[in-house]
Amino acid sequence: MNKRGQGAIVSIAIGAIILVVILGAIFTFLADNSLNVQTVNNETLALNNKLQVISNESVTISAETGVVTGNMANNGLTVLTALRNWTSENIRGFCNVTLNTGAIKCNTTGNTTAFADYTFIMGREDTLANDDLTSLSAARNESSQNIINQCNITLATGDLVCNNTKSAIAYVDYSYQPTGFITSGITRTIVGLITVLLGLAILIFIIGVGRKS
């Protein structure tokens, strides 16, 4: 092999190496979202009240001195819209309600049961910045207490609902499949090998050119 041929092979080899590096970097950048599940840590959520309306709840009331008292099944009420006795008479005007606890206190009546319509805060909710989640690994309140056992996540939409919490802020850790993610494991493996296969093809080409020279 003459020097010109050797120089040509070296030039081709260097160019091939540079090409593989450039293509590999471009491919890695483009394929990152397609091949890898993404992880988000400590995303901040501003939790909004999730309300539930209760109609005609039966409330047992007991007599005390001059009044009767009872408790709704839920606390955290936002409004008591109606309170009736067993004859469907509205007794709301004779009663006071403590919204935070659901306790009612009424002027003495001959009733032992009241029927209540009200709205209460059943929990708090928000939607994560990403959907197509694979897992929710942690959820914390403002005091860094783990509240994940109080929360339900809809993986497909990223909707988070936390029950029995008064927290207005939550911090969550989760993993998700980005847009364009390849769900087939076999396909991801094949795509991941493209750079290697490209390098081998160029190497075979260089060897073939060297033999001809």
Order of alpha helices (4+ residues) and beta strands (2+ residues): alpha-beta-beta-beta-beta-beta-beta-beta-beta-beta-beta-beta-alpha-alpha
